[in-house]
Amino acid sequence: MVCSCGGAADSERIERDTLALLTTQVRSCNRLYSAEYRVRKIVTHDDAVKLRGSLFDWQFNIGLPLSTRKIAVPIDATLKGCIDFAHFGKDNVHRHGKAIEIVLPDPQIVLTASRIDHRKVKQYVSLLRSDFSDEELNRFAAEGRKSILEDMAKSDIVERTRHNAALLLIPMLVQLGFDEQDITVTYRKDFDPQRVKVLTQSPQAGR
């Protein structure tokens, strides 16, 4: 008489060990940067001193001559799409026979660097006005960074991040014995690309 219980138990143990090794290796990737964009944004601003008031029933708002200021501030920024595997675990792995599905953590967009291109700043200041201050330049740069992040959230950086992360993970799974055609890399079912977490990690931001 042949007992197959031991073989089944060994097979189950090997499967558990394989999945445990898989989650450990994936978690060791920590934060995986898999897409990078370099963007230039030109922030423009203009203002003029105006005389406002009322005379009897007449409201007036008159621009004073020689009181206009205009500026164009180029902002260079580097953004990266990444997957944070710090909390990757068994709930992110689904095994169906030979097939395996990896559910990626939500991608993130990270602003890793930004700076004002001071050499290319262009401004026009009328005789009656003072030059733009460093504080104003930094405020315009902050507006530019915010605009860049809003634009990038609508771009293909999320899909590129997921696609490139899959290209990096699939060889790891193949090394663990899975056939490439049996591997699926996806997101959680209710994932919304328009609500991707946006981070700012830049000691150079605003300079």
C-alpha positions in Angstrom: 0.0 0.0 0.0 1.3 3.5 -0.9 0.4 6.5 1.2 0.4 9.8 -0.7 -0.2 12.0 2.4 3.4 12.8 2.9 3.8 13.9 -0.7 0.8 16.2 -0.6 2.1 17.7 2.7 5.5 18.2 1.2 4.0 19.9 -1.8 2.0 22.2 0.3 5.0 23.1 2.4 7.1 23.8 -0.6 4.4 26.1 -2.0 4.2 27.9 1.3 8.0 28.3 1.5 8.0 29.5 -2.1 5.4 32.2 -1.4 7.2 33.2 1.8 10.4 33.6 -0.1 8.6 35.5 -2.8 7.1 38.0 -0.4 10.4 38.5 1.3 12.3 39.1 -1.9 9.7 41.6 -3.2 9.5 43.4 0.1 13.3 43.7 0.0 12.9 45.9 -3.1 11.7 48.6 -0.6 10.7 51.6 -2.8 11.0 50.6 -6.4 11.5 53.6 -8.8 10.4 52.4 -12.2 9.6 55.6 -14.2 11.2 59.0 -14.4 10.2 62.3 -16.1 12.1 65.5 -16.4 9.8 68.5 -16.9 10.2 72.2 -17.6 7.4 74.6 -16.6 7.4 78.3 -17.2 5.4 80.2 -14.7 4.3 83.7 -15.8 3.0 86.5 -13.7 2.1 90.1 -14.4 0.7 92.9 -12.2 0.1 96.6 -12.3 -0.6 99.3 -9.7 -4.2 100.5 -10.1 -6.1 103.4 -8.6 -9.4 102.2 -7.3 -12.2 104.1 -5.7 -15.5 105.9 -6.3 -16.6 109.4 -7.0 -20.3 110.0 -6.3 -21.9 107.0 -8.1 -19.0 106.3 -10.4 -16.7 103.4 -9.6 -13.2 103.6 -11.1 -10.3 101.1 -11.4 -7.6 102.8 -13.4 -4.1 101.4 -14.2 -1.3 103.9 -13.5 1.2 104.5 -16.2 4.7 103.0 -15.8 3.5 100.6 -13.1 3.5 97.2 -14.8 5.7 94.3 -13.9 5.9 91.0 -15.8 8.0 87.9 -15.2 8.5 84.4 -16.7 10.1 81.9 -14.3 11.4 78.5 -15.8 11.1 75.6 -13.3 13.0 72.4 -14.0 11.7 69.3 -12.1 12.4 65.6 -11.9 9.6 63.3 -11.0 9.6 59.6 -10.5 7.0 56.9 -10.3 7.5 54.3 -7.6 6.0 51.4 -5.9 6.5 51.1 -2.1 6.8 47.5 -1.1 7.4 48.1 2.6 4.0 46.6 3.5 3.9 44.0 0.7 2.7 40.7 2.1 0.7 37.5 1.5 -2.5 39.4 0.8 -0.7 40.8 -2.3 -0.1 37.3 -3.7 -2.9 35.0 -5.1 -2.0 31.5 -6.2 -4.4 29.5 -8.5 -2.7 26.2 -9.3 0.2 27.0 -11.5 -1.0 30.6 -12.0 0.1 33.4 -9.7 -1.2 36.9 -9.4 0.8 39.8 -7.8 -1.3 42.7 -6.7 0.9 45.8 -6.6 0.7 48.4 -3.9 -0.6 51.7 -5.1 2.0 53.6 -7.2 3.2 57.0 -6.0 4.5 60.1 -7.9 7.5 61.6 -6.2 9.0 65.1 -6.9 12.6 64.3 -6.3 14.2 67.6 -7.4 13.2 71.0 -8.7 14.9 74.3 -9.2 14.5 77.8 -10.7 16.6 78.3 -13.9 17.7 81.8 -12.8 19.7 82.4 -16.0 16.6 82.1 -18.1 14.3 84.2 -15.8 12.9 87.0 -17.9 11.3 90.1 -16.4 10.1 93.5 -17.3 9.7 96.1 -14.6 8.4 99.6 -15.2 10.2 102.7 -13.9 7.9 103.2 -10.9 8.1 99.6 -9.7 10.7 97.6 -7.8 12.2 94.3 -9.0 10.6 91.0 -8.0 11.9 89.7 -4.7 13.4 86.3 -3.9 10.3 85.6 -1.8 8.1 86.3 -4.8 10.3 84.1 -7.0 10.0 81.2 -4.5 6.2 81.7 -4.4 6.0 81.4 -8.2 8.3 78.3 -8.1 5.9 76.7 -5.5 3.0 77.4 -7.9 5.0 75.9 -10.7 5.7 72.7 -8.7 2.0 72.3 -7.8 1.0 72.7 -11.4 3.6 70.2 -12.6 2.3 67.6 -10.0 -1.3 68.2 -11.1 -0.3 67.7 -14.7 1.7 64.6 -14.1 -1.1 62.9 -12.2 -3.0 63.0 -15.5 -0.2 61.7 -17.6 0.9 58.1 -18.3 3.5 58.0 -15.5 1.2 55.7 -13.4 0.8 53.2 -16.2 4.5 53.3 -17.0 5.4 52.8 -13.3 3.2 49.7 -13.2 4.4 48.3 -16.5 8.1 48.8 -15.6 7.6 47.4 -12.1 6.0 44.3 -13.7 9.1 43.9 -16.0 11.3 43.9 -13.0 9.2 41.5 -10.9 8.4 38.8 -13.6 12.1 37.6 -13.9 12.1 37.2 -10.1 9.1 35.0 -10.3 10.5 33.0 -13.1 13.6 32.3 -11.0 11.3 30.9 -8.3 10.0 28.4 -10.8 6.9 30.0 -12.3 6.3 30.1 -16.0 6.1 33.6 -17.5 2.7 32.9 -19.1 1.3 32.0 -15.7 2.2 35.3 -14.1 -0.1 38.3 -13.8 0.8 41.6 -12.3 -2.1 43.9 -11.5 -3.5 46.5 -9.1 -6.2 46.2 -6.5 -9.7 46.1 -8.0 -10.8 49.6 -6.8 -7.6 51.4 -7.7 -8.1 54.9 -9.1 -5.2 56.3 -11.1 -6.5 59.8 -10.5 -6.1 59.5 -6.8 -2.4 58.5 -6.8 -0.5 59.7 -3.8 1.8 62.6 -4.7 5.0 63.1 -2.6 7.6 65.9 -2.5 11.1 64.7 -1.6 13.4 67.4 -2.6 16.0 69.3 -0.6 16.5 71.4 -3.8 12.9 72.4 -4.2 12.3 76.1 -4.7 16.0 77.0 -5.2 
